[in-house]
Amino acid sequence: MLNDLRYALRTLVRTKGFTTAALLTLALGIGANTAIFSVVNGIILKPLPYNDPDELVMISSAFPEQGIERFSMSQPDLRSIQEEAQYLRAAAGYHSSQLTLTGLGDAESIQSARVTDGLLEVFDEEPVVGRDIRAEENVPNGPRVVVISHAFWQERLGGDFGAVGNTLQIFGEPYEIVGVAPPGFNYPQNTQLWVPGYVNTEGCNRDCHFLRVIARLAEGASFHAAREEAHALSLSLQERFPVLSHGKLFNLETLEERVTGNVRPALLVLFGAVGLVLLIACSNVANLLLVRSSNRTGEIAVRSALGASRLRIVIQLMSEASVLALVASVLGIVIAQGGLSWLLQLAPSTIPRLDSVALDPTVIGFTFGTAAIVTVLFGLAPAFRLSGTPVGETLNQGGRRGTSGPTHDRWRSTLLVSEVALSLILLFGAGALIRSFAKLSRVELGFDPENVLTFNISLPRNDYDASGAVQFFESLEREIEGIPGVTGAASVYGSPLTNDGFITSIGFLDRPAPPAGQEPNMDIRVVSPDFLETLGVPVVAGRVFEPTDRHGGVRAVIVSRSMATQFYEGQDPIGKQITVDANLGYGSEAPWTIVGVAEDIRSNQLSFPPVAEVYVPHAQMGGGFMTVHVRTAPNSSDVIPAIRARMGTIDRNVPMRDVEMLRTTVDRQLGPSRFYMTLLTTFAALAVALAAIGLYGVVAYLVSGRTREIGIRMAMGAEAGDVMRLVLKQGIRPALVGLAFGVAGVFVGARVLESMLYEIEPTDPSTVTVATLLLLAVVVCAILLPARRASRIAPVEALRVD
């Protein structure tokens, strides 16, 4: 074996052109596969960084009658699960929040979570010092306590064990530090502070859905058994609480599925796509080996004549292939390192677990495992073909260069067919994603996102009641509108494309009320008077909100066009009255009067159609959490410092957070589609280039092998066009067969793209047609170059060959 390896190295060094082409082709394929596998491994294959992560499950509410499969849960429902579920060892609820820390320098917003008791127990974690939040602290007006993260403890409090028992100033109020979470624990979403999250649900009870719930399976319990138990419990609660639990079911999914479920199909598609690129690379190298084998028939015949068995020759030839694959793997790792950096820069922040992506030992092992597989893929067929060279016939030729027989040609044609077919499949996938992205990026938003700055503000509950919160935002908007370059300012709870806001039930006073608990649910957006104007949302009927729409007066709402169409088709909704089951500071007893109809906007997801919505005035609903929108003139200077200064004059303890342009918010929605489109387009381009190079190389070789024949034809009167048609016919035949197989492959496998497409059919005929014509054009160009060269061969020179 060592002799074979040494000989393989000498042989590859002597044939520098072949070796360079083969190494670059394989290295590109292996490098691309390594880079994508590192992403798949980090996001999907690596276990979640928790104790026994397979035991962690997420529980959500589902309302099948309303088409809602995953919704937040109420605290009473969580308590029922904690008390009655036998297959769950622990369960806790939480919702992410931003707390304003005011006791350590300037006011700052800290990523936090409001939680029920038992979150650390769910994760089988113990505090480094102190304890977790207790059940008796998770009650209305309970004690103000906080658990801090290990990183916060180290960085902000110097790792002082005496910190437990001291206080932090949160929203200007003292919170006692009762515990320090273990190192690395920051669930959910890089949380640094955990505080009790009880919300007084008096009046709505099990209908107040605001918690995400995570639980751990009991010892020996299966996920299936726990899911069935949760379903049975939800049916029991429907019987016990027919109004508050009407149509509500409990749905279980693993934490891994919740974290990675949305990206898993797309990443697996990309992994399959880059695998096709590797297959094309292997086909190319196999064709190179077949071409090269024609120059080695004499050598192999001599070895056979000296007693080498066919198996011995195959082993020697496979040794050469192994050296190629091994060196290509090393080069591939280098390429993958650069490719991975590019991937991580390109990847949108919405893709989870990107911090786990790296070229770790698992990925390196995959790379060399891939090398072993590709050695067989590109090396075995040429090795068996060459080892079967007829000894006597070859030696009778004096060791001269062998010719291609029919079997040899069939091998090359088969490889070319596969390259073209796989290239077409990838090209179609890229084309479908490009068309899908183009449609998604041209979606009518319903609002103008250009030159709009957004930031969030959360007011301390103890410092601001409902009227105080209204006054704060009105004062802030007036101050901001006085800044040079600002053309408008408004606030909203439920900013577009952020999943903020809330959904609640509504009633209609002009029609019979449905049975209790079966009222329709609708998105509610709390806005200041100028919000629709600031975002450029037209009011198509009625009027806009006015400053006089305040608490104590007639309560006004504006409904979206979809809401008016769904509930008032054929009627004029202006003047109709509805009820809104929500209270953010002001009571919800009085009815609301519809005063206007606004154009629809894409409020939740770009890919989702507009939904029925209701806009209510902030001055009549209340609420201390709002997103401020500031529209500036084009090319105006940075207004953020001026806004911070104006805010400081109102309340220096209220920080701005999540500052970004509304255009960035919109682009974030496009991020995953852009990411998948860019990668698949890159792979398709690489595949087409490899297929074109392979086709060019084979046709060029065939031309060189038929030089004498071409000379004779031309000497007998053949024209240049006749020669070009001869060569084109020989090269185009396998290409056309490959296109046919590729089209069949598209229609068989296109469904895997369905979840990644927007308003594009998986087998979109126009995309198939364009991809086929584009690849056909590339194929013809790849064949024309050697065909043109063949047509220019001088007959005298051709007849001198051999």
Summary of the structure (lengths in Angstrom):
residues: 802
radius of gyration: 34.3
end to end distance: 36.9
largest distance: 109.2
contacts: 2746
relative contact order: 0.11
helix: 52%
strand: 17%
